[in-house]
Amino acid sequence: MSTSRLRKYSISYLFLVPSFLFIFTFLYYPVILAFIHSFTKWNLVTSEWIGFDNFRVMFSDSVFLTGATNQLIYTVTDILKALIFPLVAAELIFLIGGNKIKYLFRTGFILPMLLPGIVTILLWQNIYDPNNGLINQLLIAVGLDSWTHAWLGDETTSIWSIVFFGFPFIAGLPFLIYYAAIGGMNQEQIEAARIDGANRWQVFTKMHIPFLIPQFKVITILTIISSLQDFVKIMVLTAGGPGVSTTNPAMIMYNAAFGSSQYGYGSAIGVSLFLVILVLTFFNLKFLKTDY
């Protein structure tokens, strides 16, 4: 940028300074502090440099390893749910005749996005309630009283109850991404394929799926980021219990920092999650370059 151009728009650039100050103060500065304190034994009062000890403790801690295993289950199932169910819904709605009916279905799937996330979590907490929850009440209604269960209170079912959270798993954002991409396909080519004898399954597998690969990649990385950062759902539903059967690294980080004042150890976990997300995002963006 030339000096004359900079002088010409200097006032305009000055108006950006407050925004950059807020971004640095509330986004970048905490990240920098987390990196620094991840190498310390820090309790907000004293800070002692201990090098990589926090990371050594983290990877030798059985609770963290359990949380990491749980997180792998959460992340893999979250990806599958985000890739499959919204796509099926988008494909089915796109096949419906009549724009008004399509509009009603689209609106129905998008409206839940307007609700605060905590509302959905509390709703599912009531669904799983062992006394008056919807699942147990339905089992009693059909004569399967012996199948009733404390779904969130049993180590054998708690983690899978969290995995099942949000059924039928049609999240608004993936649904919109798929629907917009399907609507942007070349319909003339699809019609030509049908005239040549291709059925709907062949059109879906041979034309839709290859066209949607960039969307799959975007949704995958967004889901990974969301899954690794997921804390509120587990905190409200189980608080990581019973025992540590449903905990994850984000939950362990919270308990370490705000439960036992091990802020250095909590920072180390946060930095590790940041690096995992950063690496996965980097590789995903690198692969995406060839598709656009």
N, C-alpha and C positions, 0 to 999 in steps of 0.2 A: 504494500500500500504506500503510495507516494506521500511525502510530507505535506504537500499542499492539500491533498484530499483529506488527510488527517486533521489539518487545521480547519478545513471547511466544515467538517462534521464533528468538531471537538465537543460542542455542547450536547449533541445527540449521544455521543459516547459517554459523556459524564453521567447521563441519566441511567446508564447501565451499571454504573459503579455500585449503587446500593444492592442491586440484584446479585452481583458477583460477591459482594461482602456477605450477604445472607447465605448464599450457596456455600461459600468457603467455611463460614462459621458453623453452620448447622449440618453440613454434609461432609466436606473434605476434612475439616479439622478433627471431628470425632474419629474418623477413619485413621488419620495419622496418629492420634493419641492411642487408639487401640493397638496399632502396630508396635508402638513404642512400649506400651505397658504389657504387651503379651510376653515380653522378655523380662518382666519384673515380678516380684512378689509385692503386690500393691493392695492396700486396704483403704484407700482414700486418705489415710493419715501419713503412712510411711510407704516408701517405695524402694525396694532393694533389687538391684540388678542380679538376675539368676540365669541369664542366657536362655538356652533352649529347654530348661528344666520343665517349664509348663507343658511344652509339647511332648516331652518324654513321659510325663505323668499322664497326659491325655491318652496317648496311644498304649499305655499299659494299664489303664483304668478299665476294669470289667464293666462298669456302668456305662462308660462312654462307648465301649465296643458294642454293648447291647443296644445303645441308642443309635449307633451307626448302622447296625444290622436292621433295626426297625426302620431307620430312614431309607435304607435301600428298598425295603418292601413298600414303604409309602411312595417313594419316587417312581419306582417301576409301575406300580398300579395306577398312580396318578397319570403317568404318561399314557398308559393303555386306555384309561378312561377318557382322556382328553383327545386321543387320536381316533377312537372308534365311535363312541356314542354320539357326540355332536355331529360327526360326519354322516352317520346313518340318519339322524334327524334332518339335517340339511338336504340330503339326497331325497328323502321321502317328501318333504315339503315342496321341493323344487318340482317333483313329479305331479303334484296336485294341480288340477285344472282350476282356473279362476283366480284372478289376482286378489280379490277380496278375501277369499279363504286363506290364501298364502299369507296375506297381510295379518290376518287374525292369528294364525299359528306363529308367525315370526314375533308378533307382539307378545304372545303368551310365553314364549321362551325367553324373551328379553326382559320382561317385567321384573322377574326375580333379581335382576342386577340392581334395581333401585332400592332393594332392601339392604339395610346394614348387615354385614356378614354375621355379627353376633346374634341376630334374630334367627338366622338359619341354624346356627350352632345350638342355640337354646331349644329350638324346635326339635332337633334330632336328639338332644339330651332327654326331652320328654318322651320321644318315640321309644328310646331305649330304657326308660324307667322300668325297674323290675316289678313295681306294684301296679301302676296305672298306665304304663306305656302302651302305645298302639300295637307293637309287635306281640307282646304277651297277651294283650286283650284279644287280638285276632286269633291267636293260638287257642285260647280258652274257648272262644266262640265256635271254633270248628272241632272242639273236643280233643285238642292236643295239649291238655294241661301239663302233661309230663315234659313237654318241650320248652315250657316257659323257663326263663333264665335271667340271671343278672348279667346282661350282656356286656356292660362296661365294668363290672365288678369281678369278673373271672379272668384269670390270666390266659386261659385257653381261647377265649372269645373276644377279649377286649380289643386286641390289635386289629382283628378282622372286622369288628364293629366299626372302628375308625375308617378302615379301608372302604367299607360299604356306605359310609357317610356320603350323602348327596345323591343317592340313587334317584332317578336314572342317569345321573352323571352328565347331563346336557348343560354344560356351562355356557353362559351367554357369549363370552368373547370368542372361544373356538367355534361356536356355532355361526356367529356372524362372519368370521374369517372364511370358513368353508362355504357358506351360502354366497358370499360376495364372489368368491373365486369360481364357484360353479356357474353363477350368473354371467361371469365374464368369459366363459368358454365360447369357442366358435361353434354356434349352434348349427351352422350350415354343414360343417364337417361331421358333426354328430348325426344329423339327418341323413347325410350321404352314406354313413356307415350303416345306419338302420336300413336304408334302401338296399344296400348290398347284402343284407341278411344278418347283420349283427343284432343279437338280442340285448336286453337291458343289462344283463350281467356282463356280457362282453364289452359293452360300451363303458360300463363302470370300471372294470378291471384294466382294459386296454387303453382307455382314453382319459377317464376322470382321474384315476389314481396317479398316472405319470404327470398329469397337469398339476396335481395338488401337492407334489413333492416339496416345493418351496414352502407351502403353508404347513406341511407336516413338520418341517424343520423349525419354523418360527414357533409353532405351538409347542414343540418339544422343549425348546430352550426356555420359553416362558413358563412352562409347567415345572421344569427342573428348578428354576429360580424360586417360583412360588412354593414348591414342595420343601426345598431346603430352608426356606425362611418361615415355614409354617410353625406357629407357636400358639396362637390364640385358641385354635380348635382343640388341640391336645390339652392345653391348660384348663379350658372350661369343661371338657368332657371327662377327662380322667386325671389331670394334673400329673401325667406320666405314669400313673399306677394302673392296676394294683402292683405294688412293688415298683419295678422299673420296666414292666412288660410293654408299655406303650410310649416310653420316653423317646426323645430324639435329641440330636445335638443342640438344637435351639433351646429346648427345655432344660437341658443340663447346663447350658451357658447361663440361662436366667437364674437357676437355682444356685449356681456357683457364685455369681456376682451379687445377687440381691438376697439370697438365702443364707449364705455363709461368708459374705464379704470377701470372697476370693476374686477380686476384680481382675487381677493379672491372669488367672487361670481362665476366667470367663472371656477375657480379651483374646487369649490364645485360641479358644474354640471359635470365637467370632472371626478371627483372622483366617483360620482354617476353612471355615465355610465360605468366606469371601474369596479365597484363592480357588476353591473348587468351582464356584460359580464363574469366576473370571476365566479359568481355563476352559470350562465347557462352553462359555459364551464365545471365547476367541475361536475355538475350533468350529463352532457352529457358523459363525460369521464368515470364516474362511471358506467353508464349504458352500455357503449361500452365494458367494461371489460368482460362481459359475452358473447359477441358475437364473439370474435376472438379466 
